[in-house]
Amino acid sequence: MSWLLLSLLVSAPSASVSAPSAPDMRARIQKLIDASGAEVAVVFETLDGRQSLTIDPDKPFHAASTMKVPVMIELFRRAEAGTLSLDDPLLVKNEFHSIVDGSVFQLSVGDDSDAEVYKAVGKTMTLRQLCEAMITVSSNFAANLLIERLGARNIQATVDRLGASGMQVLRGVEDQKAFDKGMNNETTARGLAVLLTKIATGQAVSRNADAEMVEILKRQLFHDAIPAGLPAGTPVAHKTGNITKIHHDAAIVYGPRLYVLVVLVRGIEDQKVSGPLIASISREVWTELAK
């Protein structure tokens, strides 16, 4: 299927209302959720608009690292507009400002998922390098540097323009004063699904920019959730998010039919439990499409 045809299918009014998926798949997924005892939201939709499934699609969750997807989109939007270049250098400085009162805080390498950016403190990295680290290894340090460079309000404005109303980007990571006041980044499964669908169909920034973002998402190194439920070697462009009792995965899956799947989980302490739960839901979706 050509990119143009895919774009038309997604944007056409007749494709915006997709047919519900088989009741037995919904029942199987709901059984997995009920057995887990967790709060789980699911959005699944094939990009031809023929099948979909939603379970609590508009329930808000702490976004964790899934909010790094809109940060990437805003970065590429600005590059497309010519207001910056992805090859621009940025000083790596471990100094950030709380959205509560502007006070300074720092990140700790022990609380992050990657140590490489910390090794560059006092030096520069390109915006492209920081984006790669933010997505593929979910570097919080890289994310905060980009958020301070781009501005959280600008990121949110782009989210709103794309129609992903369930995604709220207020701040970077580890702003304890904001956390204590309940000022957190949030998302819904539907909000994330909108953003990934826009990327998958070349409608987030541009055809070329979105294709580049897809390749970055494909280089994601954490594969214990949605990819773990798929046949080995299935291409997946996705972003995970993990904090205490929170485990999310949001993916574009390049199967026989292209689809978006978002699974948000709250309430499971051990990611060795929540990961297989998300993988099981992913497997049910793949199995249904393979019939």
N, C-alpha and C positions, 0 to 999 in steps of 0.2 A: 504494500500500500504506500503510495507516495505521501510525502509530508503534507502537501497541499490538500489531498483528499482527507487525510487524518484530521487536519485542522478544520476542514469544513464539517466533518462528521461531529467533531466536538462542539463547534460553535453553532451548528444548526439548531433551531428551536426543537425539531423533532427528536434530536439526540440528547437534549437536556433532561428529558424525563425518561429514565431508563427502566426497563422491566425488572421487577423483583426477581431475585434468584430463587432457586428451588427451595420450597419449604423445608425439605429434609436437611439441606445444608444449614439453613438458619437454626433448625432444631439441634443439629450436631454441635454447632458453634456455641449456642446458648447453653448446652449441656456442659461443655468444657468450661465456660465462664462460671456457671453455677457451682461446679465442683471445685473451682479454685478458691471461692470465697472472696475474690477480689472485685473491685470495680473495674470494668473493662468497657471501652468504647471501640467500635469497629466501623470503618467505612471502606467498602470495596466497590469499585466500579471499573468495568471494561471501558476502554476509551472509544469503542465504537458505540457506546451507550446501550448495549443490549442486555447487560446484566449488572445488578447492583445489590448491595446489602448494607443496611445501616443498623447499628445498635448503639443507642445513646450518642448519636453523632454530634450533638451540641452540648454535651456535658463538659464543663471546663476542668482541665487538669493543669497542674504545674507543667510548664512546657519543657523543663530541663533543657537538654541540648538540642531539641528539635527547633528551638528558636534560631539556631544558627543557619537554618535554611533561608529565612527572610533576610538575614544579614548578608548572605552570599548574593541573593537576588538584588539587593540594593547596591552592593558593590559593583556588580556587573551592569546594573542600570546606569550608574554614574560613569562607568567606563564607556558604555555605549554612547552616552550623551557627550563624552569628551571632557568632562569636568575633572577627571583623573585618569591615570593609566594604571593598569594592573601591574606594571613594572616599576611604578613609583616606589622609592624606598620610604620606610617608616622607622623611626627610632624605636627600638624595643626598650621600653621603660616600664618597670614594675611599679606603677603609681597610677591609681585610678580614683575616681571621685564619686562619693555616694550621692544618689539622687535625692536623698533626704536633706542634707545640709552642705553638700560639697566637700565634706571632710575626706581626707586621703585614706585609702586602704590599699593593701597589697595582696597578691595571690601567693599561695604556697605550692611549690612543686609537688609536695607530698599529697596534696588534695586534687591534683590535676591528672589527666590521663596521658600526658606527654611531657617529657623533660626538655625537648630540643629547643623550644622557643626560649626557655629560661637561660640556656647557654649563650644566647645572643644578646642578653641584656647589655646595654651600652653600645651596641652595634645597630645595624639596620637590617631589616628584611623587606622584601618587596611585598606589596599587597597581595600579589598572586601566591607567594609562598605562605603568607599568613592564612589566606583562604584555604589553601590545601591542607594545612595543619588543623584548621578549625573544623573542617568537614571530615577528613579521612581518619584522623586520630582524636577528633573532638577536643582539641586544645582549647581550654578556657582562656588561657593567656592570649592566644591569638584572637579569640572571639572578642575579648575586652578591648584589645588594641584596635580592632576594626570598628567596634561599636563606638568608641570614643572618636575615631576618625570620621565616621559617617554620620553619627548622631542618631540616637534611638528614635527621636521624633520623625526623622526622615525615613528610617526603616519602617516605622509604623504607617506612615503616609503611603508608602509603596504597597504595604500589605493591604491597606484599605482600598487602594485603587484597583488591586487585583481581585477584590471581593472576598478575601479570606477573613471575614469579620471575627471568626473565633480565635484568631491569633493575636495576642497582645504582647508587644515587645516594649517593656519599660526601661530595661537596664541591662548591664552586663552581669557577670557571674560573681558570686561571693560578696555582694553588697549587704553585709550583715544588718546594718541599720535599716535598710529597706525591707529585708526579709522579716525583721522583727515587727515591722509595721504592716506586714501583709502586702507589701508592694512587690509583687512577683510577676514574672513573665508567665503567661497562661496560653493554652491552646485547646482547641477542640479537635476531634478527629476530622470533622468536616473542613475546618479551617486549613489543616495540613493537607488534606486531600485536594483542596482547591489549588494550593500553591504547587503541589507536585504535578497536578494535571496541567497547569499553565506551563510548567517547565517542559513536561513531556511533549506538549503540542506546539512549542515554540512561541507561546503567547505571554510568557513572563517578562521577557526583555526583548529578545529578537530570536530569529531562528538560529543564528550562529552562536549567540551568547548562551542561549538555552542548551544547545548541543554541548557546549563546553562545560556547562554546569552539570549536565547529565554525566559526562565523563568523570568529573570530580566525585560525584555521588557514587559512581560505580567503583571508585577506588577506596570506599569505606572499608575499614579494616575489622570492624566488629560484626560478626556474622552469626551470632547465637540466637537470633530471633526470627524475623521473616525469612531470610535466606536458608535457615536451618530446616525449614519445612518444605523446601523446593528440591527438585532433582538436582544432583550435582552438576555444576557448570552453568546453571541458569543465570543469565545476566540480570543483575539487580542494581538499581541506582537508589540508594536509601540513606536515611539519617536516623541514628538512634538517639535516645535520651535516657539518662539514668541518674537518679539521686535516691536518697533513702525512701524505700517503699514505692518508688516510681520507676517504671520501665516502659519505654515507648519504642516503636519502630514505624517508620513511614517510608513506603517504597513505591518505585515504579518497577514493575516486573515485566521482563521481556520474554514472555512465554509465547505459545502459539497464537494467543491474542493478548495484546498489550493491555495491562491493567494497573490501577493504583490500589494499594492496600495500606491502610493505616490502622494500627492497633495501639491503644493507650491503656496502660495498666497501673492501677493504684492499689496498694494494700498488701503487697507481697514483699517481705524483707529480703529474701534470698533470690538473687538474680539467676541462680541455677535452677530455680523453680519458675520464675516469671518468663525466662527465656524460652524454655520448652513449651510453656502455655502459648506464647505468641507463635512459636513455630508450629504448634498443633493447629492453630487457627489458620495460619498460612497454608498448611497442608490440606486442610478441608477446602479452601478456596481453589487451590490448584487441582485437586481431585475433581471438583465439580466442573471446572472448565475442561478437564481432560476427557470428560464423558463423551 
